[in-house]
Amino acid sequence: MIGLPQEFCDATISREGDSGRVWLRQLPDRIEALKNRWNLVQDGELMHGYLAVVVPVLRKGEQLALKVSWIDRYSEQEALALKSWGGIGAVSLFESDTSEGAMLVERLDSSKTLETIPPERAIRIAGGLLRKLAIRAPREITTVSSEVDQIAVELPQDWNELGKPFEKSILDKAMGLLPELRVSNASLLVNHDLHYGNVLAGKREPWIVIDPKVFAGDPEFALAQLIWQEFAAVNTDQDLDRVLGILIDEAELDAELSRKWLFVRVVSNRLWSLKEGFTRDAERCRKLAEWL
């Protein structure tokens, strides 16, 4: 029976409670059943991320990866997004079972991400991939507008529950932008979890996106991850202006809309980081909001 990393188990139970315990208890059997169903042979140690485990496997000698995820509102449409991209800019999908949160995808070099190359080059590659992935979204994909509705509820609720951790003027600014951002005619596929660690070296394409979390809407919504992660490598407002400018140019984004979405998502992520105890991330978002 396949073993699960304790760190992954602890994090899942902490996040999901008893439902997470049940899922973890069933997960090894589910993995074995999927291996049998798709004719897979394990070919390495199990790995994990935040929501999923990944098992290196072989099928008729081909190196693949079996991914099984905890299903939430962000992960449930991953397979549909990968099917839509058809391997262009994103990892290729060979099999999927959405009821199990399971996918069989191509295996990539997990030791080489955009985090391992010079930042300037990584920024340009990421911006280009953001644009490449912004194709017309399937009708089933959740819209950015519905996410705005969720943010509108969560921002003031989290701000109050956390003891009003920053000035109300910052909250009011973010809330004031939401009605405008909600109204959009864009229906492009937006990967809002695109960051430098989720872009791996490939063979058929030099760089390939993994682990997408998607909405249908404005691609400017997806910019935030690339700014707040890269923020660790910049020191001044001028550096941030330069990085944002490169991303906007490479991804062919609207500059004003990018800044508005970035502000809202930075404020939202600051509150989420405080709830989860990620104090360094919260501090980064504080400084980014001041810059914006």
FIDREN-585201 format. One record per residue (C-alpha): x, y, z. Coordinates in steps of 0.02 Angstrom, whole numbers, plus 50000, padded with zeros to 5 digits. Each point is the difference from the previous one (the first is absolute). Layout:
REM FIDREN-585201
XYZ;...
REM end
This chain:
REM FIDREN-585201
500005000050000;500665017149952;500545011350144;499515018350016;501205013650061;499625005350178;500195018449956;498654998349866;498854990650119;500215012750140;499675014849884;498464991749923;499244996050170;500395017450066;499145007649849;498554988049971;499684991850170;499064983550008;499625000249813;501865000949968;500324985250116;498744989449905;500745004949832;501764996050057;499464983250067;499264995549831;501375007849894;501244985349992;498634988249940;499425012749872;501765001849932;500194981249984;498314998849912;500495013649877;501664991649965;499094983849958;498655008749899;501225009849892;501324986249989;501355009550095;501584994350087;500735010950136;501695007249950;500605010350148;499575007650168;498345008650029;500105019150005;498755012750061;499485018149987;498705010050096;498444990549942;500644984849905;501174985349997;500954995249842;500644982549963;501304997449861;499384985749892;500344990549840;498754994349870;500714989349860;501695007650037;499405018049991;500435011150148;498425007950070;499365007050165;498424995250095;499295014950095;498614998250128;499325016050077;498885005250141;498505006849905;499525018150035;499275014249898;501725004249931;500644982649956;498414992449929;500185008049828;501854996349975;499724985349882;498795010149892;501285013949985;501384987949950;498864992249868;499645017349931;501845004549984;500404983349918;501815000350058;500375017349929;500915009250139;499344988050132;500304982150054;499194986949888;498544990150069;499794981549957;498634994150119;498865008150128;498644995850125;499285015850075;498994990550130;501644993350071;500995016049974;501184989249896;501025003949845;501344991149901;501195012849926;501685000849916;501494999450115;501115015450005;501655004650081;499445005550173;501775005050047;500015014349874;498715013750017;500035018549954;500655002850177;501654992049946;500415012149858;500465018750002;498505010350060;499935011649849;499864985249882;498744991350113;498885015450004;499965001349811;499644981549977;498605000550129;499215015149917;500044991449832;499184984450072;498645010450082;499545006549828;500174983049914;498784992050123;498705013949981;498934990849873;498114999949990;499324991450156;498764985649995;498265005050057;500144988750154;501455009850075;499565010750152;500065018549960;501095013350080;498385009450035;499444986250118;501685001050088;499745018750021;498364996250089;500954988350116;501355013050033;498695013150038;499334989050140;501674993950066;501005016350006;498975009350133;499624983950092;501844995050013;500545017850041;498805000650148;500374982250061;501885003549997;499775015450110;500115013349863;501854996849963;500225015149885;499205016749962;498194999949944;500485011349855;500964985449921;498494988650019;498855013549931;501125002649849;499984981349959;498124998850027;499735015449892;500904991949853;498954984150002;498425006349911;501055006249855;501044984149991;498464989050007;499345007449837;501044992249863;499624992949829;501614989949998;499804981149992;501814994449992;500734985550096;500945007650148;501254989950102;500015009650163;501284988450082;501355003349871;501645002550093;501834996349971;499994983650095;498564993549893;500955001449836;501124984949967;501294996049869;499354988849860;500614991449843;498635003249873;499935018250059;501385008750100;498845005250142;498324992450047;498695005550128;499354987750130;498665000350135;498845013249924;498575007850097;498845008549877;498625012549974;499225007549844;500265018749987;501375013149991;501794993249989;500545014850107;499254990450147;501434987449985;501405012650022;500065000550190;500934983750033;501425005349887;500195016550091;499894994850182;501134985049977;501305009949903;499905013850131;501264990550106;501335003949869;499675018849983;500375013950121;499275016449938;498435007249921;501015002249841;500384981449998;498164996150019;499535012249862;501274991449887;499384982450037;498185005049977;500425008749837;500884984649932;498554988650045;498725011949925;500995001249838;500364981349984;498204995050043;499235014349898;498955006050146;499095016350036;501105009750122;498595008850097;498964984250016;501554990450055;500325012050144;498194999550057;499934981150003;501714999350082;499445011450142;498434989850035;500924983549997;501435006550108;498765005850134;499064983549988;501594989750013;500625010350147;498454995350098;500114981849947;501844999450049;499615007150172;498634986950025;501184985949951;501465006750104;501095004349849;500695015950075;501385002749872;498754999249857;498855012050091;501445012350020;500424998949815;498205003849957;500005014850120;501485007749910;499264996449829;498385008850047;501005015250055;500934999949834;498394998949901;
REM end
